[in-house]
Amino acid sequence: MRAYQLLLHLYPSSFRDEYGEELEQVLAARLARTRGLPARVAVWAGALLDVLCNAPPAHLDILRQDLRYTVRALGGAPGFTLTAILVIALGVGANTAAFSLADYVLLRPLPFPEPDRLVKLWERLPGYSEMELSPANYRDWQRMSGSFTAMGAFVSQSVNLVGQGDPQRIEGTGVSASLIPLLGVQPAMGRMFTEADDRDGAPATMLLSWSMWQTRFGADPGVLGRHLLLDGTPCTVIGVMPADFHFPNKLATFWAPLQLNEQAYQDRSNNFLDVVARLKPGVTPAQASADLAVVSARLKAQYPADNKNVDATVYLLRNDLPNQSRLLLLALCGAALCVLLIACANVASLLLARALGRRRELAVRAALGAGQSRLVRQLITESLVLAMIGGVLGVLVAISAVPVLAKLIPAALPLAQEPTVDFRVLVFAGLLTGITGLAFGVVPALRACSGSGLGGLREGQRAGGGQRERLRSGLVIAEVTASVVLLISAGLLMRALWRVQATDPGFRAQGVLTLRTALPSPKYDNVARRVAFYDRVLSDSCALPGVSGAAYVSFLPMTMGGGIWPVNVNGKTLDRTEGHTASMRFVTPGFFASLGIPIHQGRDVSEADTRDTLFTAVVSESLARRYWPRDNPLGQHFEFALHERTVVGVVGDIKVRGLETTSEPQVYLPYKQVNDGWFGFYTPKDLVVRASGDPMQLAAALRRIVHEADAEQPVSDVQTMSDVVEQETASRLLQARVLEAFAALAFLLAAVGIHGLLAFTVSQRAAEIGVRMALGATSGGIAQMVLRQGGLLALAGIAPGLALAFAAGRAMGSLLAGVKPGDPLTFLAVAGLCAVMTVGGSLLPALRAARTDPAVTLRAE
Amino acid sequence: MNKLPTPESLLPLPPATFHILIAVAEEDRHGYAILQDVEARTGGELRLSAGTLYRSIQRMLEQGVLVETRERPAPELDDERRRYYRITPFGTEVAKAEARRLAQLVRMARARGFVPAGH
């Protein structure tokens, strides 16, 4: 019989309480009538089957009843229902959106087989934890390590594609033959690269991306074997990659063999290879790291000059994500969680207030025979229904928010498309909704139905219950705390944004248009031909109305961090790891004037600086200060980029690496002194034009000028310099905006919470207030009393909020661009805001209390 | 609370419900007695399970076709843990309405020759 009693627990408790004993009696009677083991077994089996068949419908019966009742109860209080649903929708929506992003970037495995065996390898030098590999070190690591089944290298490439409509600049990736196979991917069509394709001097081959094949070649299967002109070189299409293959990121439209030549293996300090490897089964990244440490030690001994400081860094390819992005996502999730917490607290508070208002109704139902568990179940059903409607709306909120938030994600991941609200995310939202519903529903339901609560028939509407109010106060305090944390975090990010925006880039971006004409090899290998192109484009540009200057440079500031060379002064070989490096750019005369970089001393580069004359250089102030602090830098010599250079000018420093990163000093070299072997990378390709009006107006004219100079030359990256600078802060701006939106939401909810609690207290205490006033309390005194209560709530919330916000600020320190996590201005501003919020939230209830007419309230008694 | 529904609004009755109404029509019965009565009247063809019985009773109490009665049989026959159920006047109306509905169905079936003569 004990077993049967346990089995009966499958029924709803209200049903079990009512009929449990009788069910047992029936079974006992049936067993008493039966003789023989098989018959008894049959009775037991029947009983088991009976419970299994009837328990679910019994639950459904109750659910149906509760739902009917819920619809009536919620429909009867539309204001409450709407508020609760909206608040939940915002909470669930914010979290679903944040989760779909975090899931996409942090959790989801990479779209390659056995992604946990894919690792990224870097050289580690003092000051650089992640430096690309030099080809020689790459080859040695590959030979000498034992932890990997394969190792592959890649570099980004962009080339001019001619002969397919307008000439165009396309982005691709140079890969070693081993790279794509080690990822575990095969072409959708055609064949993979072989070692022969990767050999120096082999006929050029390429694989197209699926999207490139679709858009540029109309998905023509005949594309295999076609010859495309890339930078003037015919290149055979050997295959098309699958639609979901994006490596190293979404920008790559084609892949071509690296074809490293012997010369590339000479210089161990020429680091440009990104390297991915596949671990042998069972080998951990830590073991691989130890293995490479041994390899690096051997290489240090073997090549002390170049490798004495070179170690290895190994981590999962999955984690190849800027720390800032990871931190940002975590901050986003934290903010969303805060909002959800506040939303839950708010709805719980609403439910508590409502439960008080429903004491009489619940008491009547209890008196009519509904057990406590039955009433709790009913109230929780109500909460879950609210949560579910809110959850569905929340998912809609998330669907509309995700595309905006997706811009927070760096494009640097080998993932497909955009993050979307998919099945995983929906499951998450569903769970979240359920937990939310329980979180804000259970405590109010238990409270409302507790023994003392059901004394409501006697007490009617009157009693407030000190305990209950303490709970609500606690909830409001939690809301204030969370919103203080969010407000301060948003404030700190905002301050960081302003600080970064106020950074002087060292040049005047306004009024400058830029575009890129990357000259292809071998067509422009000849210096004279190149110079003719530049001269033609620059003189035509300068002749345009409103143009005050035009020049070419290797790379625009802020678009390219690399191009760094060691600096040697006075014949001493200085160690590159000690920061004796400078960024190198070749420029045409007039570059400094066009970009508004001040020339402090000496002269600009000139047309007369050719390879037949002295090798000259214009250096930035910081370089001059570093090496010739007491002497006149003009006429000084230093060794740089394989030649001895003479300083002919000193210019202001600029933020080459961007507003937030420390940049190396700059060295500018005359455009006619480009080394023979360096064609392509360093040859000037970015045109800057300064104009008096809106620079964008010049775009069409400049395109025409380039077309007239060389009809096959593509123009890419047309943008104003102001846009380039703004892109530096674009993600920060978006971060700050998103967190601000969350903070504003939290702020509003907390204000609503304070208002709701006070308004409720005032209405509950109407009689008491009436008595006080009848006994001589003034309106002002009463208003003060209510305001004081609001103030105390706010203070109790703000104090822990400030402490938590300080901790949050420290956790996201690297996002703050040097703003202190305890920035007094932000803290003061937020404290002030909270004071305003408190007064705003308390004002109406205070006024209502002050306007209490003692005669009316006392008569109501 | 709920307004009382019309008898017709409950039709057609689930078979178990109709059998329970018939079982309690002549006298108040407790749950196990209802099971035995149904089994006896149908010659063992219909054996209601306990779960079905009490779920039906719960619903029928809510619908107002049954009440639990406080009158108990003579103490020597009574088990005090047992609860006795009585049909309400509304319950009688419902049972009659269901019987009429079934009779009408049988009439129609007979007109089409579905029912052999003599039945």
Interface residues (C-beta under 8 A of the other chain):
Chain A: Y11 F15 E18 Y19 E21 E22 L23 Q25 V26 L27 A29 G46 A47 L49 D50 V51 C53 N54 A55 P57 A58 D61 L368
Chain B: M1 H30 G31 Y32 L35 S49 A50 G51 T52 L53 Y54 R55 I57 Q58 R59 D79 R81 R82 R83
